Amino acid sequence: MIMEEPLLIYKKKELRKKMLALRRALSTDEMDKMAMCLRANIVSLPQYKKANRIMAFLAMRGESNLDPLIEQALADEKEIYIPVCLPERQMGAGRLFSMSGFTKGPLGLRNLPAPYTMIGPEDLDLVLVPAVACGVDGTRLGMGAGYYDRYLERVSPEKRVSVLWDFQVMDSVPNGIYDKYISKIVTEKRIIITKRG
């Protein structure tokens, strides 16, 4: 197994700590307003309009909230999939039919109730990727477990769109050999085509 350099690990850890503190400081009212703007920006994307199968995510506290977008996509009769944790630190995409009936998972996260239909990454039209921070150069910093980086290996780069709050966007973020690039960034304020897009 190849390990990342200690300096890179340190830089990632420090940036995560800073960004997560900023996210935790957001009020519910702020996040609700920002989530509505985020939805409008995502819905305006040509990729969204063309997509039949979209992978979204259920936000953790402070994370960019896609609930309004998911409700809109379901109303638009799009197939919505959300991450499902699998053995050996892998991730899959399980079909979501409504925004109710979740089971409670680790850390209070919402999980899909079993049974659910799975789809392969190659069959998705658009993958909305959470991030702790993103660079306009296409770099992305996640939570550090590598679930999305492993999953994105099988998703073509033009389908990878990172979704986060605008204060989490930088010129570049610390990036290692396993980190996958993204083609676009969508925030509540803007849409950015990255240098990889």
N, C-alpha and C positions, 0 to 999 in steps of 0.2 A: 504494500500500500504506500502510495506517495503522500507525504505530509506537506502541508503548506509551510512556508517560512515563518518563523516566530514573529518577525516584524509585521508581516501581512495579517497574521492571526490577531495580533495586538491592535492594529489599525481597524480591522473589522469589528472587533469587540468594543472598542471605544466609540466608533460611529454608531453601532447598534444601541449602546447605552444612551448616547445623546438623543438619537431619534426616538427611541421608545419613551424616554422621559417627556419629550415634546408631545408625542401622541397622547400619553396619559394625562397631560395637562389640558387637553381639549374638553370643552363642556359638551353635554349631550345636545344642547341647542345648536352649538357651532357645527357639530358633526352632522346633525340632521339637515341643516341648510347646505352644507358642503356636499352631502350625499345626493341631494336633488340636482345640484349643478354637475356633479360627476355623472349622474345618469344621463343628463342632457348631452354632455360631451361624448359619452360612449355611443349613445343612440345615433349621433350625427356621423359616426365613422362609416365609411363605405364598407368596411369589413363586417360591421354589425348588420348593416342593411342586407348584405348578401348572405350572411351566415344562417344556416339552419340549425347547426349544432354548436353550442357555445359552452365552454367551461368557465364558470365563475367561481367564487369562493364565498364562504360565510365568514364575515369579519370577526376578528377578535377585538377586544376592547381597544379603542383608539385607532384601529385600522380603517382604511378606506372602506366605507360601508356600501356594499353592492345590493342590499335588500331592495331598494326602490328599482334598481336596474333589473334585478331578477324578476320582480313582479311585472315590470313592463315587458320583458322578453317573453315571459309565460303568456301574457295577454296578446303579444304579437305572434303567438303560436310557434315559438322557437323551442327546440329541445335544449334544456339546460342541464348541465352536469356539474357536480361539485366534487372536490377532492375526497377520496376515501383512503385512509391509511391501510396499507397491506403489510404482510410479513416482510422481514428483511429490509426495513426502511424504504419500502417502495410505496408508490402512490398510484391510485387508479382514479377513474372518473365514473361516478355513479349518477344515474338519472334522477333529477329532482322534478316532481310533478306539482308541488305546492309549497308554500312557505309555512306550512304547519305540520305537526306530527313528528317533529324531530325528537331524537333521543338525546340524553345528556351525555356528553363525552368527557374526556380528560380536560381539566382546567375550565369546566363549564361550557365547553364548545358544543355547538349543535352538530349532531351527527345524523346522517340518513338512517331511517329505520330499515332493517332488513325485512324481506329481500329487496334488492334493487338491481336494475339493469346496468351493466357496465359497457363502456365503449373504449376502444383503443385510441391512443393519442393521435394516430395518423388519420382517424376518421372525424376529428374535430375541425371545424371551420375557423374558430377563433378561441384563443386561450387567454383569459384575463388573469394575470399573474400578480399576486401581492408582493410587496417589497417593503423593507425597512428604509431603503434609500435607493435611488437610481441616478445614473449619470446620463446626461444628454448624449454621451458617446455610446450609449447602449449597455453600459455596465449596470448590474443589479446586485444589491445586497439583500439577502433573505434573512431568515431567523437563524441560519447556521447549521441546520440538520441535513441540508442537501436534497430534500424531497423533490422540490421543483426542478433543481438542476438535473437530477436523474431523469425526471419525467420529460423535461424539455428536450432531451437528447433525441426524442422521437417526434418532436413537433417542428415543422419547418419554421425558420426564423420569421418569415413575414406574418405568421399567425400569432406570434408572441407579443402581447400588449400588456405592459405593466401598468397597474392602477394603484395610485397612492395620492396622498395629499401634496399640494404644491410645495410646501416647505421641505419636503423630503427629496426634492430634485436638486441635484448638484451638477457640476461640470463632469465629474467622474467619481466613482467610488472604488475602494480597494477591490481588486479582482484577481482571482487565482485561476489555475489551469482547469479546474472543474466547473467554474462559474459560466453559466450560459448567458448569452447576450439577448437583448430584446430589440424589436424593431420600432416600437412606438411606446410613448408614455402618455397616459391620460390622467389629468388631475382635475380638480374642481374648477380650475382657472384656465387650463390650456391643453392643447394636444401637441405633442412634440414628436416629430419624426427623427429618430436617433440617427447617428452616423452609420448605424448598422441597418437602418430601415430602407 
